[in-house]
Amino acid sequence: MREKIISILTELRPEFDFNEPLNFIEEGMLDSFDVINLVTALDSEFGISIDGTDVLPDNFSSVENIEALLRKNGVKA
């Protein structure tokens, strides 16, 4: 799952290294438009529907937080 998330993030913003343990939102690696595109890509890739109430900056601030959100939505590791 981690590799696929990093691949999607890299497609969205190829200028950044998403393997780094940084807060993607605070570091400016992802903005609100990127988060919406990421939600769409994750929904499509993993066959889920992320609820609007889960579209919070903290849920998209790291690969680990994105993994946790996907698991919450029923995606198996």
MIVEX-423439 format. One record per residue: residue number from 1; residue in one letter; x, y, z of N, C-alpha, C, O in turn. Coordinates in Angstrom, 1 decimal, padded with zeros to 4 digits. Each point is the difference from the previous one (the first is absolute). Last residue first. Layout:
+-----+------+--------+--------+--------+--------+--------+--------+--------+--------+--------+--------+--------+--------+
:  nr : rest :   n.c1 :   n.c2 :   n.c3 :  ca.c1 :  ca.c2 :  ca.c3 :   c.c1 :   c.c2 :   c.c3 :   o.c1 :   o.c2 :   o.c3 :
+-----+------+--------+--------+--------+--------+--------+--------+--------+--------+--------+--------+--------+--------+
: NUM :    A :      X :      Y :      Z :      X :      Y :      Z :      X :      Y :      Z :      X :      Y :      Z :
...
+-----+------+--------+--------+--------+--------+--------+--------+--------+--------+--------+--------+--------+--------+
end
This chain:
+-----+------+--------+--------+--------+--------+--------+--------+--------+--------+--------+--------+--------+--------+
:  nr : rest :   n.c1 :   n.c2 :   n.c3 :  ca.c1 :  ca.c2 :  ca.c3 :   c.c1 :   c.c2 :   c.c3 :   o.c1 :   o.c2 :   o.c3 :
+-----+------+--------+--------+--------+--------+--------+--------+--------+--------+--------+--------+--------+--------+
:  77 :    A : -003.8 : -003.9 :  004.1 :  001.4 :  000.3 : -000.2 :  000.6 : -001.0 : -001.0 :  001.2 :  000.2 : -000.3 :
:  76 :    K : -006.5 :  001.2 :  000.3 :  000.9 : -000.9 :  000.7 :  001.5 :  000.3 : -000.4 :  000.2 :  000.4 : -001.2 :
:  75 :    V : -004.9 :  002.7 :  001.4 :  001.0 : -000.5 : -000.9 :  001.0 : -000.8 :  000.9 :  000.4 :  000.4 :  001.1 :
:  74 :    G : -004.4 :  002.1 :  000.5 : -000.1 : -001.4 : -000.4 :  001.0 : -000.6 : -000.9 :  000.0 : -001.1 : -000.4 :
:  73 :    N : -000.5 :  005.6 :  002.6 : -001.0 : -000.2 : -001.1 :  000.0 : -001.4 : -000.6 : -000.6 : -000.2 : -001.0 :
:  72 :    K :  003.6 :  001.5 :  004.4 : -001.3 :  000.4 :  000.6 : -001.1 : -000.2 : -001.0 : -001.1 : -000.3 :  000.3 :
:  71 :    R :  005.5 : -000.3 : -001.8 : -000.4 : -001.1 :  000.8 : -001.3 :  000.3 :  000.6 : -000.9 : -000.9 :  000.1 :
:  70 :    L :  002.8 :  004.4 : -002.5 : -000.4 : -001.1 : -000.9 : -000.5 : -001.2 :  000.8 : -001.0 : -000.7 : -000.3 :
:  69 :    L :  002.8 :  004.3 :  002.7 : -001.3 :  000.3 : -000.5 : -000.5 : -001.1 : -001.0 : -001.2 : -000.3 :  000.1 :
:  68 :    A :  005.5 : -000.2 :  001.7 : -001.0 : -000.1 :  001.0 : -001.4 :  000.3 : -000.5 : -001.0 : -000.7 :  000.4 :
:  67 :    E :  004.6 :  001.5 : -003.3 : -000.2 : -001.5 :  000.2 : -001.1 : -000.2 :  001.1 : -000.8 : -000.9 : -000.2 :
:  66 :    I :  002.2 :  005.3 : -000.4 : -000.8 : -000.4 : -001.2 : -000.3 : -001.5 :  000.1 : -001.1 : -000.5 : -000.2 :
:  65 :    N :  004.0 :  002.2 :  003.4 : -001.3 :  000.5 :  000.3 : -001.0 : -000.4 : -001.2 : -001.1 : -000.3 :  000.2 :
:  64 :    E :  005.7 : -000.7 : -000.6 : -000.6 : -000.8 :  001.0 : -001.4 :  000.4 :  000.3 : -000.9 : -000.8 :  000.3 :
:  63 :    V :  003.5 :  003.3 : -003.4 : -000.4 : -001.3 : -000.5 : -000.7 : -000.8 :  001.0 : -001.0 : -000.7 : -000.3 :
:  62 :    S :  000.6 :  005.9 :  001.1 :  001.1 : -001.0 : -000.1 : -000.5 : -001.3 : -000.7 : -001.2 : -000.2 :  000.0 :
:  61 :    S : -001.7 :  004.1 :  000.7 :  001.3 :  000.6 :  000.3 :  001.2 : -000.9 : -000.1 :  001.2 :  000.4 :  000.0 :
:  60 :    F : -006.3 : -000.8 : -000.5 :  000.8 :  000.0 : -001.2 :  001.4 :  000.6 :  000.2 :  000.7 :  000.3 : -000.9 :
:  59 :    N : -004.2 : -000.6 :  004.3 : -000.1 : -001.3 : -000.6 :  000.9 : -000.1 : -001.3 :  000.2 : -001.1 : -000.4 :
:  58 :    D : -000.6 :  005.2 :  002.9 :  000.8 : -001.0 :  000.7 : -000.1 : -001.3 : -000.6 :  001.0 : -000.8 :  000.1 :
:  57 :    P : -003.6 :  004.5 : -001.9 :  001.5 :  000.0 : -000.3 :  000.8 : -001.1 :  000.8 :  000.9 : -000.5 : -000.6 :
:  56 :    L : -006.0 : -000.5 : -000.8 :  000.7 :  000.9 :  000.9 :  001.5 :  000.0 : -000.2 :  000.5 : -001.0 : -000.3 :
:  55 :    V : -005.0 : -001.4 : -001.4 :  000.9 :  000.8 : -000.8 :  000.5 :  001.1 :  000.9 : -000.4 :  001.2 : -000.1 :
:  54 :    D : -002.9 : -004.4 :  001.4 :  001.3 : -000.5 :  000.2 :  001.1 :  000.8 : -000.8 :  001.2 : -000.3 :  000.1 :
:  53 :    T : -006.0 :  001.0 : -000.4 :  000.4 :  000.3 :  001.4 :  001.4 : -000.5 :  000.3 :  000.6 :  000.5 :  001.0 :
:  52 :    G : -002.7 : -001.5 : -005.2 :  000.4 :  001.4 :  000.1 :  000.5 :  000.4 :  001.4 :  000.8 :  000.9 :  000.2 :
:  51 :    D : -000.4 : -006.0 : -001.9 : -001.0 :  000.9 :  000.4 :  000.5 :  001.5 :  000.2 :  001.2 :  000.2 :  000.4 :
:  50 :    I :  000.6 : -004.3 : -003.7 :  000.3 :  000.7 :  001.2 : -001.0 :  001.1 :  000.3 : -000.3 :  000.8 : -000.8 :
:  49 :    S :  000.2 : -005.5 : -001.9 : -000.6 :  001.3 : -000.1 :  000.3 :  000.7 :  001.3 : -000.6 : -000.2 :  001.1 :
:  48 :    I :  002.9 : -004.2 : -004.2 : -000.7 :  000.5 :  001.2 : -000.7 :  001.4 : -000.3 :  000.2 :  000.5 : -001.1 :
:  47 :    G :  003.1 : -003.6 : -001.5 : -001.4 : -000.3 : -000.1 : -000.8 :  000.3 :  001.2 : -000.9 : -000.7 :  000.5 :
:  46 :    F :  005.7 :  001.6 : -001.8 : -000.3 : -001.0 :  001.0 : -001.5 : -000.4 :  000.1 : -000.4 : -000.8 :  000.8 :
:  45 :    E :  002.2 :  004.0 : -004.1 :  001.0 : -001.1 :  000.1 : -000.4 : -001.1 :  001.0 :  000.2 : -001.2 : -000.3 :
:  44 :    S : -003.0 :  005.1 : -000.2 :  000.1 : -000.8 : -001.3 :  000.9 : -001.2 :  000.2 : -000.4 : -001.1 : -000.4 :
:  43 :    D :  000.1 :  004.2 :  003.9 : -001.3 : -000.6 : -000.1 :  000.1 : -001.0 : -001.2 : -000.5 : -001.1 :  000.0 :
:  42 :    L :  004.2 :  003.8 :  000.6 : -000.1 : -001.1 :  001.0 : -001.3 : -000.7 : -000.1 :  000.0 : -001.2 :  000.1 :
:  41 :    A :  000.6 :  005.0 : -002.8 :  000.9 : -001.0 : -000.4 :  000.0 : -001.2 :  000.9 :  000.0 : -001.2 : -000.4 :
:  40 :    T : -002.5 :  005.0 :  001.6 : -000.6 : -000.6 : -001.2 :  000.9 : -001.2 : -000.5 : -000.5 : -001.0 : -000.4 :
:  39 :    V :  002.1 :  003.6 :  004.0 : -001.2 : -000.7 :  000.4 : -000.6 : -000.8 : -001.2 : -000.3 : -001.1 :  000.1 :
:  38 :    L :  003.8 :  004.1 : -001.0 :  000.5 : -001.2 :  000.7 : -001.2 : -000.9 :  000.4 :  000.1 : -001.2 : -000.2 :
:  37 :    N : -000.9 :  005.4 : -001.6 :  000.4 : -000.9 : -001.0 :  000.5 : -001.3 :  000.5 : -000.2 : -001.1 : -000.5 :
:  36 :    I : -001.0 :  004.4 :  003.6 : -001.2 : -000.4 : -000.7 :  000.4 : -001.0 : -001.1 : -000.7 : -001.0 : -000.2 :
:  35 :    V :  004.2 :  003.0 :  002.5 : -000.7 : -000.9 :  000.8 : -001.2 : -000.5 : -000.7 : -000.3 : -001.2 :  000.1 :
:  34 :    D :  002.8 :  004.6 : -002.2 :  000.7 : -001.3 : -000.1 : -000.8 : -001.1 :  000.9 : -000.1 : -001.1 : -000.4 :
:  33 :    F : -001.4 :  005.5 :  000.7 : -000.3 : -000.5 : -001.4 :  000.6 : -001.4 : -000.1 : -000.6 : -000.9 : -000.5 :
:  32 :    S :  001.7 :  003.4 :  004.3 : -001.4 : -000.5 :  000.1 : -000.4 : -000.7 : -001.3 : -000.7 : -001.0 : -000.1 :
:  31 :    D :  005.8 :  000.9 :  000.8 : -000.9 :  001.0 :  000.4 : -001.4 : -000.5 : -000.1 : -000.2 : -001.2 : -000.3 :
:  30 :    L :  005.5 : -000.8 :  001.0 : -001.3 : -000.2 : -000.5 : -000.9 :  001.2 :  000.5 :  000.1 :  000.4 :  001.1 :
:  29 :    M :  004.5 : -000.3 : -000.2 :  000.1 : -001.0 : -001.1 : -001.4 : -000.3 : -000.6 : -000.1 : -000.3 : -001.2 :
:  28 :    G :  001.5 :  003.4 :  005.0 : -000.4 :  000.5 : -001.3 :  000.1 : -001.0 : -001.1 : -000.1 :  000.4 : -001.2 :
:  27 :    E :  001.0 : -000.9 :  006.1 :  001.1 :  000.3 : -000.9 : -000.4 :  000.6 : -001.3 :  000.9 :  000.3 : -000.8 :
:  26 :    E : -004.2 : -001.7 :  003.9 :  000.8 :  001.1 :  000.6 :  001.2 :  000.4 : -000.8 :  000.4 :  001.2 : -000.1 :
:  25 :    I : -003.0 : -004.9 : -001.3 : -000.8 :  001.2 :  000.0 :  000.8 :  001.2 :  000.5 :  000.1 :  001.0 : -000.7 :
:  24 :    F :  001.8 : -005.4 :  000.8 : -000.2 :  000.4 : -001.4 : -000.8 :  001.3 : -000.1 :  000.2 :  000.8 : -000.9 :
:  23 :    N :  003.1 : -002.7 :  004.6 : -001.4 :  000.3 :  000.0 : -000.3 :  000.6 : -001.4 :  000.4 :  001.2 : -000.2 :
:  22 :    L :  003.8 : -004.7 :  000.9 : -000.5 :  001.4 :  000.1 : -001.5 :  000.1 :  000.1 : -000.7 : -000.9 : -000.4 :
:  21 :    P :  004.6 : -002.8 : -000.4 : -000.9 :  000.1 :  001.1 : -000.4 :  001.5 :  000.4 :  000.4 :  000.4 :  001.0 :
:  20 :    E :  001.0 : -002.7 : -006.0 :  000.5 :  000.8 :  001.1 : -001.0 :  000.0 :  001.1 : -001.2 :  000.2 : -000.2 :
:  19 :    N :  000.4 : -002.0 : -004.1 :  000.6 : -001.0 :  000.9 :  000.6 :  000.7 :  001.2 :  000.2 : -000.7 :  001.0 :
:  18 :    F : -002.1 :  003.0 : -004.9 : -001.0 : -000.4 :  001.1 :  000.5 : -001.1 :  000.8 : -000.8 : -000.5 :  000.9 :
:  17 :    D :  002.9 :  004.5 : -004.1 :  000.3 : -001.4 :  000.4 : -000.9 : -000.3 :  001.2 :  000.2 :  000.4 :  001.1 :
:  16 :    F : -000.9 :  003.3 : -005.4 :  000.3 : -000.3 :  001.4 :  000.3 : -001.4 :  000.3 : -000.5 : -000.9 : -000.8 :
:  15 :    E : -000.8 :  002.9 : -003.5 :  001.2 :  000.8 :  000.5 :  000.3 : -000.3 :  001.4 :  001.1 :  000.5 :  000.5 :
:  14 :    P : -005.0 : -002.3 : -003.0 :  001.3 : -000.7 : -000.2 :  001.2 :  000.8 :  000.5 :  001.1 : -000.6 :  000.1 :
:  13 :    R : -006.4 :  000.3 :  000.7 :  001.0 :  001.0 :  000.3 :  001.4 : -000.6 : -000.2 :  000.7 : -000.3 :  001.0 :
:  12 :    L : -004.7 : -002.2 : -002.1 : -000.6 :  001.3 :  000.2 :  001.1 :  001.1 :  000.1 : -000.2 :  001.1 : -000.5 :
:  11 :    E :  001.6 : -005.6 :  000.1 : -000.7 :  000.4 : -001.2 : -000.6 :  001.4 :  000.1 :  000.0 :  000.8 : -000.9 :
:  10 :    T :  001.9 : -002.7 :  004.7 :  001.0 :  000.4 : -000.9 : -000.6 :  000.4 : -001.3 :  000.5 :  000.9 : -000.7 :
:   9 :    L : -003.3 : -002.7 :  003.9 :  000.5 :  001.3 :  000.5 :  001.0 :  000.5 : -001.0 :  000.0 :  001.2 : -000.3 :
:   8 :    I : -001.5 : -005.6 : -000.4 : -001.1 :  001.0 : -000.3 :  000.5 :  001.4 :  000.4 : -000.2 :  000.9 : -000.8 :
:   7 :    S :  003.1 : -004.4 :  001.9 : -000.1 :  000.2 : -001.5 : -001.0 :  001.0 : -000.3 :  000.2 :  000.8 : -000.9 :
:   6 :    I :  000.2 : -002.0 :  005.4 :  001.1 :  000.8 : -000.4 :  000.0 :  000.3 : -001.5 :  000.3 :  001.0 : -000.5 :
:   5 :    I : -003.5 : -004.0 :  002.2 : -000.3 :  001.4 :  000.5 :  001.1 :  000.9 : -000.5 : -000.2 :  001.1 : -000.5 :
:   4 :    K :  000.8 : -005.6 : -000.3 : -001.0 :  000.5 : -000.9 : -000.3 :  001.4 :  000.4 : -000.2 :  000.9 : -000.9 :
:   3 :    E :  003.2 : -003.3 :  003.6 :  000.6 :  000.3 : -001.3 : -001.0 :  000.7 : -000.9 :  000.3 :  000.9 : -000.8 :
:   2 :    R : -001.9 : -002.5 :  005.0 :  000.9 :  001.2 :  000.1 :  000.6 :  000.4 : -001.3 :  000.0 :  001.2 : -000.4 :
:   1 :    M : -002.6 : -005.2 :  000.8 : -000.8 :  001.2 :  000.0 :  000.9 :  001.3 :  000.0 : -000.3 :  000.9 : -000.7 :
+-----+------+--------+--------+--------+--------+--------+--------+--------+--------+--------+--------+--------+--------+
end
